[in-house]
Amino acid sequence: MELVIRDIEREADYATVQSGEITAIYLGGGTPSALTATELARLLRTLRRKLPVAADCEITVEGRIIHFDDEKVAACLEAGANRFSIGVQSFDTEVRRRQGRRASREEAIAFLEALKRQEGAAVVIDLMYGLPGQTLEIWRRDLATAAAIAPDGIDLYGLNLIPGTPLFTAIQAGKFATAPSFADLGQYYRTGSDFLNQRSWRQVSNNHWARTPLERNRYNRLIKEGADCLAYGSGAGGSLGNLSFGLTGELAAFSEAVLAGRKPIGMLASSDNLRHLRDLVIGNLEMGRLDLLALDQAAGQALSLDLRPLLEQWSRAGLLTLSETAIDLTTAGRFWYANLITALHDIIEARLLPDSAAA
């Protein structure tokens, strides 16, 4: 953590860092709650003291139940955190243990109920569907349990089995029950979506629902819209303008760079001049709607005419509703929206990149 703080302090006065207010901070991408209470408080205070943090900034601390305790929660709140994102995944004890989660169902519920009694911070529960050994019955019970706790927000994520990860390897070796097929995951998503919508939860994005105004989901929304993102910590990723970058995940290299007064960049890429269109598509569809007039205006031409055959195909399949000015995703369309984004990007690039290159 000393290196992370040194990196923050080193570039705090840079013009780029000070050029605008920071409206969302997210301590995540791993297990920040594994830090001590003192370390968490120091990190949060450093960010708020050194960076141009807005008065209403959403400051999220992500963590696991097993890592958090009353002292850490209190330290985070005192240092300015106003949102906790807890990776529950499932309340079922057996399903949890297959994921290496040591807290039982009863312990998870007790922790969340205690956290919810704290004042001044939104509590958001992450649930995951498609886990090995998870059935629709278990999924419905997870949803009911989460809703009964009444957090400020609930996120629903489908399991993405990545080759080479421990879970993928264990399933391939037959150590765990096979996870639901991808074709089955849509039913899990619809079950979760219908459950929350029928109980008047407000859907703030394809995977996020809010029960109270405390849940703003600001960081996740800004990232999808292509906002600039500062990054600190080994393995973190960020973006500035048309540049995207990743900090090295090699701790030795990270340490060497920071101690030498350099940003520990491990990857750097530059986008072409269509990034603003891609960001518009992603940001809109993350919210379940694409404004075709806004897209045409941003492109400087009637780009939506090129997209219409694909959109009509999706409409016939029941994945979206199409008007002259916009599209709205159905529940099924929200589940498959990443595929639509990829297809739209391909069409936009085929239509505009040759002209852009010539220019």
Secondary structure, DSSP 8 states (H G I E B T S, - for coil): -HHHHHHHHHHTT-TTTTSS-EEEEEE-SS-GGGS-HHHHHHHHHHHHHHS-EEEEEEEEEEE-TTT--HHHHHHHHHTT--EEEEEEE-S-HHHHHHTT--S-HHHHHHHHHHHHTSSSSEEEEEEEES-TT--HHHHHHHHHHHHHH--SEEEEEE----TTSHHHHHHHTTSS-----HHHHHHHHHHHHHHHHHTT-EE-SSSEEESSTT---HHHHHHHTT--B---STT-EEEETTEEEEE-S-HHHHHHHHHTT---EEEEEE--TTHHHHHHHHHHHHTTEEEHHHHHHHHTS-THHHHHHHHHHHHHTTSEEE-SSEEEE-HHHHHTHHHHHHHHHHHHHHHHHHHHHH-
